[in-house]
């Protein structure tokens, strides 16, 4: 199967979802070996207390320099696993690997909002011998997929959506991989959920999801004792059921741009064809 189709689509629809976690500036805040309790797990069920806890979660996520991401998504029957690290302050940087249900694996780098997909070795002969393919998320249908998927995986966006929603409830205290967390949940309408999306893209994305039968979105969020998001689950029934785990906040991250001589620019290739 050509890298122009299946692998490129996988990269656009899922792997680049993590890029929007780099939505705000912040200083690196390495994760301590043993988190000190700060009262997050003792949040009361009162709406004002819940809002205060969610606001602290926004601030904690924004102040972290980077985070390790593990995402599992079941999107229209396609199961995809993504793992990697994403910057949370300054220019967008990410090093990611995605595996589809058909065991197709792609390595992806996101640098300053540009996406570089490693071309499988057996397909490079058909791609002018290049090892990398450059994708610009700003244009065309692929751009819409980038924006939606990036927003879905962004913990800050999800917390802000909760803050702006009525009816957020405290499920209770839960332990995730040995870490104490508080679990919050809310179900909101599609239009409200998309309010965080670029206004120019919002009507198009909303139209597409409405056509696929999405009417509401269920968001679940788990926050640790230092108020940092540890897990989110976003369900857009019947289109997508995505769970993202966040670990290793503040871990140093270095992502190198592939050499121009070894990179195929997809936008330029389309213009030439």
C-alpha positions as CSV (number, residue, x, y, z in Angstrom):
1,X,0.0,0.0,0.0
2,X,1.4,3.4,-0.9
3,X,2.8,5.7,1.7
4,X,0.7,8.4,0.1
5,X,-2.5,6.8,1.3
6,X,-2.7,4.5,4.3
7,X,0.4,5.6,6.3
8,X,-0.1,9.3,5.6
9,X,-3.8,9.0,6.6
10,X,-2.8,7.3,9.8
11,X,-0.3,10.0,10.6
12,X,-2.8,12.8,9.9
13,X,-5.8,11.3,11.7
14,X,-4.1,10.0,14.8
15,X,-0.4,10.5,15.4
16,X,-0.4,14.2,15.2
17,X,-3.2,14.5,17.7
18,X,-0.6,15.1,20.4
19,X,0.7,18.3,18.9
20,X,-1.9,20.6,20.6
21,X,-0.6,19.5,24.0
22,X,2.0,22.2,23.3
23,X,-0.6,24.9,23.4
24,X,1.0,27.2,26.0
25,X,4.3,28.5,27.3
26,X,5.7,27.1,30.5
27,X,8.9,26.2,32.3
28,X,10.0,22.6,32.7
29,X,8.8,21.1,36.0
30,X,10.4,17.6,36.4
31,X,8.1,15.0,37.9
32,X,9.3,14.1,41.5
33,X,9.8,10.5,42.3
34,X,7.2,10.6,45.1
35,X,4.5,13.3,44.6
36,X,3.7,15.2,47.7
37,X,0.0,15.3,48.5
38,X,-1.5,18.7,47.8
39,X,-5.2,18.0,48.5
40,X,-6.3,17.2,45.0
41,X,-7.7,13.9,46.0
42,X,-9.7,15.5,48.8
43,X,-11.8,17.8,46.5
44,X,-15.4,18.1,47.6
45,X,-18.3,17.6,45.3
46,X,-19.4,21.3,45.6
47,X,-19.4,23.0,42.1
48,X,-17.1,25.8,43.3
49,X,-14.6,23.3,44.6
50,X,-14.7,21.3,41.4
51,X,-14.1,24.5,39.3
52,X,-11.2,25.4,41.6
53,X,-9.6,22.0,41.2
54,X,-10.0,22.1,37.4
55,X,-8.5,25.5,37.2
56,X,-5.5,24.2,39.1
57,X,-5.3,21.3,36.6
58,X,-5.1,23.8,33.7
59,X,-2.3,25.7,35.4
60,X,-0.3,22.6,36.3
61,X,-0.5,21.3,32.7
62,X,0.5,24.6,31.2
63,X,3.5,25.0,33.5
64,X,5.0,21.6,32.6
65,X,7.6,21.6,29.9
66,X,6.8,18.3,28.4
67,X,4.8,15.1,28.9
68,X,4.9,11.5,27.7
69,X,1.8,10.5,25.9
70,X,0.2,7.0,25.4
71,X,-3.0,7.1,23.3
72,X,-5.4,4.3,22.4
73,X,-8.2,5.2,19.9
74,X,-10.9,3.2,18.4
75,X,-12.0,5.5,15.6
76,X,-14.7,4.1,13.3
77,X,-13.5,0.5,13.9
78,X,-9.8,1.4,13.5
79,X,-7.8,0.7,16.6
80,X,-4.6,2.8,16.8
81,X,-1.9,3.0,19.5
82,X,0.3,6.1,19.8
83,X,3.3,6.6,22.1
84,X,5.8,9.4,22.4
85,X,6.7,12.7,24.1
86,X,5.4,16.2,23.4
87,X,6.6,19.6,24.5
88,X,4.3,21.8,26.5
89,X,6.1,25.1,26.3
90,X,7.5,27.2,23.5
91,X,7.6,25.8,19.9
92,X,5.8,22.6,19.2
93,X,8.0,19.5,19.4
94,X,7.0,15.9,19.5
95,X,8.5,12.5,18.8
96,X,5.9,9.9,18.3
97,X,5.3,6.3,17.1
98,X,1.9,5.0,16.0
99,X,0.7,1.5,15.3
100,X,-2.6,0.6,13.6
101,X,-4.7,-2.5,14.1
102,X,-3.1,-3.8,10.9
103,X,0.3,-3.6,12.6
104,X,1.4,-0.7,10.4
105,X,3.9,1.4,12.4
106,X,4.9,5.0,11.7
107,X,7.4,7.3,13.3
108,X,6.4,10.9,13.3
109,X,8.1,14.1,14.4
110,X,6.2,17.4,14.9
111,X,8.4,20.5,14.8
112,X,7.0,24.0,14.8
113,X,3.6,22.7,13.7
114,X,5.1,20.9,10.7
115,X,4.8,17.1,10.6
116,X,7.4,14.7,9.3
117,X,6.5,11.1,8.7
118,X,9.2,8.5,8.2
119,X,8.7,6.7,4.9
120,X,8.9,2.9,5.2
121,X,12.1,1.5,3.7
122,X,10.3,-0.6,1.2
123,X,8.5,2.4,-0.2
124,X,11.4,4.9,-0.5
125,X,12.2,4.0,-4.1
126,X,8.8,5.3,-5.1
127,X,9.3,8.5,-3.1
128,X,12.5,9.7,-4.8
129,X,14.6,7.8,-2.4
130,X,13.6,10.1,0.5
131,X,13.3,8.8,4.1
132,X,10.9,11.4,5.4
133,X,7.7,13.0,4.1
134,X,6.7,16.6,5.2
135,X,3.0,17.4,5.8
136,X,1.6,20.8,6.4
137,X,-1.5,20.6,8.7
138,X,-2.7,24.1,7.7
139,X,-4.4,23.1,4.4
140,X,-7.0,20.9,2.9
141,X,-9.0,18.0,4.4
142,X,-5.9,16.8,6.2
143,X,-5.7,20.1,7.9
144,X,-9.1,19.6,9.4
145,X,-8.2,16.2,10.7
146,X,-5.0,17.6,12.2
147,X,-6.9,20.3,14.1
148,X,-9.6,18.0,15.4
149,X,-7.3,15.2,16.5
150,X,-4.8,17.6,18.0
151,X,-7.5,19.3,20.1
152,X,-9.0,15.9,21.2
153,X,-5.7,14.8,22.9
154,X,-4.9,18.2,24.5
155,X,-5.4,17.9,28.3
156,X,-5.6,21.7,28.7
157,X,-8.4,21.9,26.1
158,X,-10.3,19.1,27.8
159,X,-10.0,20.7,31.2
160,X,-11.1,24.1,29.8
161,X,-14.1,22.4,28.2
162,X,-15.0,21.0,31.5
163,X,-14.6,24.4,33.2
164,X,-17.0,25.9,30.7
165,X,-19.5,23.1,31.1
166,X,-22.5,22.7,33.4
167,X,-22.9,19.5,35.3
168,X,-19.3,18.4,35.9
169,X,-19.4,15.8,38.6
170,X,-16.8,14.2,40.9
171,X,-16.8,10.4,40.4
172,X,-14.3,9.8,43.2
173,X,-10.8,8.9,44.1
174,X,-9.1,6.2,41.9
175,X,-5.6,4.8,41.7
176,X,-3.9,4.7,38.2
177,X,-0.7,2.8,38.0
178,X,-0.1,3.3,41.7
179,X,-0.8,7.1,41.6
180,X,-3.7,8.6,43.5
181,X,-6.1,10.6,41.3
182,X,-9.5,12.3,41.3
183,X,-11.9,11.3,38.5
184,X,-14.2,14.0,37.0
185,X,-16.8,13.5,34.3
186,X,-19.1,15.5,32.1
187,X,-21.3,15.0,29.1
188,X,-21.7,18.1,26.8
189,X,-23.2,18.9,23.5
190,X,-21.1,18.8,20.3
191,X,-21.4,22.5,19.6
192,X,-20.2,23.4,23.1
193,X,-17.4,20.9,22.9
194,X,-16.1,22.5,19.7
195,X,-16.0,26.0,21.1
196,X,-12.2,25.5,21.8
197,X,-11.6,24.8,18.1
198,X,-10.5,27.5,15.6
199,X,-13.6,29.5,14.7
200,X,-12.9,29.2,11.0
201,X,-12.8,25.4,11.2
202,X,-15.5,24.9,13.7
203,X,-18.5,24.8,11.4
204,X,-16.8,22.4,9.0
205,X,-15.8,20.0,11.7
206,X,-19.1,20.2,13.4
207,X,-20.9,19.5,10.1
208,X,-18.7,16.4,9.5
209,X,-19.3,15.0,13.0
210,X,-23.0,15.8,12.9
211,X,-23.2,13.9,9.6
212,X,-21.6,10.9,11.3
213,X,-24.2,11.0,14.0
214,X,-22.3,12.6,16.9
215,X,-24.6,14.6,19.1
216,X,-22.7,14.8,22.4
217,X,-19.3,14.2,23.9
218,X,-18.4,12.5,27.1
219,X,-15.2,13.6,28.8
220,X,-13.6,11.8,31.7
221,X,-10.5,13.3,33.4
222,X,-8.2,11.9,36.1
223,X,-6.0,14.5,38.0
224,X,-3.2,13.6,40.4
225,X,-2.2,15.1,43.8
226,X,-0.2,17.8,42.0
227,X,-3.2,18.8,40.0
228,X,-1.7,17.4,36.7
229,X,-3.9,15.5,34.2
230,X,-3.0,11.8,34.3
231,X,-5.6,10.4,32.0
232,X,-8.4,11.6,29.8
233,X,-11.1,9.7,27.9
234,X,-13.1,11.3,25.2
235,X,-16.1,9.5,23.6
236,X,-17.7,10.8,20.5
237,X,-20.2,8.1,20.0
238,X,-20.3,6.4,17.4
239,X,-17.2,7.8,15.8
240,X,-14.4,7.6,18.4
241,X,-13.5,6.3,21.8
242,X,-10.1,7.7,22.8
243,X,-8.0,7.3,26.0
244,X,-4.8,9.2,26.6
245,X,-2.4,8.6,29.5
246,X,0.1,11.3,30.6
247,X,3.3,10.5,32.4
248,X,6.8,11.9,32.9
249,X,6.0,15.5,33.1
250,X,9.0,17.8,32.5
251,X,11.2,15.1,31.0
252,X,13.9,16.6,28.7
253,X,12.8,16.3,25.0
254,X,15.0,16.8,21.9
255,X,13.5,16.5,18.4
256,X,15.6,17.0,15.3
257,X,14.3,18.2,12.0
258,X,15.0,15.7,9.2
259,X,17.5,17.0,6.6
260,X,15.9,18.8,3.7
261,X,17.8,16.6,1.2
262,X,16.2,13.5,2.7
263,X,12.7,15.0,3.0
264,X,9.8,14.9,0.5
265,X,7.6,18.0,0.8
266,X,4.0,16.6,0.2
267,X,2.6,20.1,-0.6
268,X,5.2,20.8,-3.3
269,X,4.7,17.4,-4.8
270,X,1.0,17.9,-5.1
271,X,1.6,21.3,-6.8
272,X,4.0,19.7,-9.3
273,X,1.5,17.0,-10.1
